[in-house]
């Protein structure tokens, strides 16, 4: 689905990084008040018969603040306007800079959970380093990080348990994949998985 109008672009929001934070729609924000980050970047392909493919790029990033406000930047194609690659790259650079400068603060909230309850919560899952298990908070299904497979793809970690094979593939096709949405605080999550569970991907 193509959007009809543009919103939250660099021009519209006047977003600019500053020494200790950033400005957004004329208001100053401190980096220490960023509690969560999220990014969705896509490449869309349009195929033309006898001509080839045309690609458009889009990106949406969100910085969640202590106040509950969500600061959003977007660059995407609309019905009458193509996205600008330079702006997509600039927003990506901004996201990386803010993520790097807020990493320790965002990490601390999960470490605090570990200290107080021996597990941390992320995206509807509980992660227990002591028992090397992860638990789906909704279904209460438990998976051992020592025996289950954790397969990473963009924005998602698929969790598989049991033997692979044709029957298991059919079950996943009709029953759906079990997995962890990793679009928010992605850098923090993968640091925690590496440190406490030995889970890492190339």
C-alpha positions as CSV (number, residue, x, y, z in Angstrom):
1,X,0.0,0.0,0.0
2,X,1.4,3.4,-1.0
3,X,1.0,6.3,1.3
4,X,-0.9,9.4,0.0
5,X,1.1,12.0,1.9
6,X,4.5,12.4,3.6
7,X,4.9,13.1,7.3
8,X,7.7,13.2,9.8
9,X,10.4,13.9,7.2
10,X,13.6,15.6,8.0
11,X,12.3,18.9,6.6
12,X,8.9,18.7,8.3
13,X,10.4,17.9,11.8
14,X,13.5,20.0,11.6
15,X,15.4,17.2,13.3
16,X,19.0,18.1,14.2
17,X,21.5,16.4,16.5
18,X,23.0,18.6,19.2
19,X,25.8,18.0,21.7
20,X,23.7,16.5,24.4
21,X,20.5,15.6,22.5
22,X,18.5,16.7,19.5
23,X,15.9,19.1,18.4
24,X,12.5,18.0,17.0
25,X,9.7,20.2,15.8
26,X,11.3,23.2,17.7
27,X,11.7,21.3,21.0
28,X,14.9,20.2,22.6
29,X,15.3,16.6,23.9
30,X,18.0,15.1,26.0
31,X,19.6,11.8,24.9
32,X,19.5,10.5,28.4
33,X,15.7,10.6,28.2
34,X,15.6,8.2,25.3
35,X,14.4,4.8,26.7
36,X,13.9,2.8,23.5
37,X,14.8,2.9,19.8
38,X,13.2,1.2,16.8
39,X,14.0,1.1,13.1
40,X,12.2,-0.3,10.1
41,X,14.0,0.0,6.7
42,X,12.7,-1.5,3.5
43,X,13.7,-1.8,-0.1
44,X,10.7,-2.1,-2.5
45,X,11.1,-3.6,-6.0
46,X,8.8,-2.7,-8.9
47,X,9.2,-4.9,-11.9
48,X,8.5,-3.6,-15.4
49,X,8.0,-5.9,-18.3
50,X,10.9,-5.8,-20.8
51,X,12.5,-2.9,-18.8
52,X,13.7,-4.4,-15.6
53,X,13.3,-3.5,-11.9
54,X,13.0,-0.2,-10.2
55,X,13.8,0.1,-6.5
56,X,12.5,2.6,-3.9
57,X,13.7,2.8,-0.3
58,X,11.9,3.7,2.8
59,X,12.8,4.1,6.5
60,X,11.0,4.8,9.7
61,X,12.8,5.3,13.1
62,X,11.2,5.9,16.5
63,X,12.8,7.2,19.7
64,X,10.6,6.6,22.7
65,X,11.2,9.2,25.5
66,X,10.7,9.0,29.3
67,X,7.7,11.3,28.9
68,X,5.9,8.8,26.7
69,X,6.4,10.9,23.6
70,X,7.5,9.1,20.5
71,X,9.9,11.0,18.2
72,X,9.5,9.7,14.7
73,X,11.4,10.3,11.4
74,X,10.3,8.8,8.1
75,X,11.2,8.9,4.4
76,X,9.0,6.9,2.1
77,X,7.5,7.0,-1.3
78,X,4.0,8.3,-1.9
79,X,1.6,8.1,-4.8
80,X,3.2,11.2,-6.4
81,X,6.6,11.4,-4.7
82,X,9.6,9.0,-4.7
83,X,11.7,8.7,-1.5
84,X,15.1,10.3,-1.6
85,X,18.0,7.9,-1.1
86,X,20.1,10.6,0.5
87,X,17.4,11.3,3.1
88,X,17.0,7.5,3.9
89,X,20.8,7.3,4.5
90,X,20.8,10.4,6.6
91,X,18.0,9.1,8.8
92,X,19.8,5.8,9.1
93,X,23.0,7.7,10.2
94,X,20.9,9.7,12.8
95,X,19.4,6.4,14.2
96,X,22.9,4.8,14.5
97,X,24.3,7.9,16.3
98,X,21.4,8.2,18.7
99,X,21.5,4.4,19.4
100,X,25.2,4.5,20.1
101,X,25.0,7.4,22.5
102,X,22.0,6.0,24.4
103,X,23.1,2.3,24.4
104,X,24.2,2.2,28.1
105,X,21.1,3.9,29.4
106,X,18.8,1.5,27.4
107,X,20.9,-1.5,28.5
108,X,20.6,-0.6,32.1
109,X,16.8,-1.1,32.3
110,X,17.3,-4.8,31.3
111,X,20.2,-5.2,33.7
112,X,18.0,-3.8,36.5
113,X,15.4,-6.3,35.8
114,X,18.0,-9.1,36.0
115,X,19.1,-7.8,39.4
116,X,15.6,-7.6,40.8
117,X,13.9,-10.7,39.3
118,X,16.6,-12.8,37.7
119,X,15.2,-12.5,34.2
120,X,14.5,-9.7,31.8
121,X,11.5,-9.1,29.6
122,X,11.6,-8.2,25.9
123,X,8.9,-8.2,23.2
124,X,6.5,-10.5,25.1
125,X,9.3,-12.9,26.2
126,X,11.1,-13.6,29.4
127,X,14.8,-14.4,29.2
128,X,16.3,-16.4,32.1
129,X,20.1,-16.6,32.1
130,X,20.2,-18.8,35.2
131,X,18.4,-21.6,33.6
132,X,19.4,-20.7,30.0
133,X,15.7,-20.6,28.9
134,X,13.4,-18.2,27.2
135,X,9.6,-18.2,27.9
136,X,6.8,-17.0,25.7
137,X,4.9,-14.8,28.2
138,X,1.6,-15.4,26.4
139,X,1.7,-19.2,25.9
140,X,4.1,-19.9,28.8
141,X,6.0,-22.2,26.4
142,X,9.6,-22.6,27.5
143,X,12.6,-23.1,25.2
144,X,16.1,-24.1,26.2
145,X,18.8,-22.0,24.5
146,X,21.0,-25.2,24.7
147,X,18.7,-27.4,22.6
148,X,16.3,-25.1,20.6
149,X,17.4,-23.4,17.4
150,X,17.4,-19.6,17.2
151,X,17.4,-18.5,13.6
152,X,17.9,-14.8,12.9
153,X,16.2,-12.9,10.1
154,X,15.5,-9.2,9.6
155,X,13.4,-8.0,12.6
156,X,12.7,-11.5,13.9
157,X,14.3,-14.5,15.6
158,X,12.6,-17.8,14.8
159,X,12.6,-20.3,17.7
160,X,12.5,-23.9,16.6
161,X,12.4,-27.0,18.9
162,X,12.5,-30.6,17.9
163,X,13.7,-32.3,14.7
164,X,13.8,-30.6,11.3
165,X,12.2,-32.2,8.4
166,X,9.3,-32.1,5.9
167,X,6.7,-32.6,8.5
168,X,8.0,-29.9,10.7
169,X,8.2,-27.5,7.7
170,X,4.5,-28.3,7.0
171,X,3.6,-27.6,10.6
172,X,5.4,-24.2,10.5
173,X,3.7,-23.3,7.2
174,X,0.2,-23.9,8.6
175,X,0.7,-23.3,12.3
176,X,2.9,-20.2,11.9
177,X,6.4,-19.6,13.1
178,X,7.3,-19.0,16.7
179,X,9.6,-16.1,17.2
180,X,10.8,-12.9,18.8
181,X,10.2,-9.5,17.2
182,X,13.5,-7.7,17.4
183,X,12.7,-4.3,15.8
184,X,13.1,-2.3,19.1
185,X,16.3,-2.0,21.1
186,X,17.8,-4.4,18.7
187,X,21.4,-3.6,19.6
188,X,20.8,-4.0,23.3
189,X,18.9,-7.3,22.8
190,X,21.7,-8.9,20.8
191,X,24.4,-7.7,23.3
192,X,22.4,-9.4,26.1
193,X,21.9,-12.6,24.1
194,X,25.6,-12.8,23.4
195,X,26.7,-12.1,27.0
196,X,24.2,-14.2,28.9
197,X,23.2,-16.9,26.5
198,X,26.1,-17.3,24.1
199,X,23.8,-16.6,21.1
200,X,25.4,-14.7,18.3
201,X,25.1,-14.6,14.5
202,X,27.6,-13.7,11.8
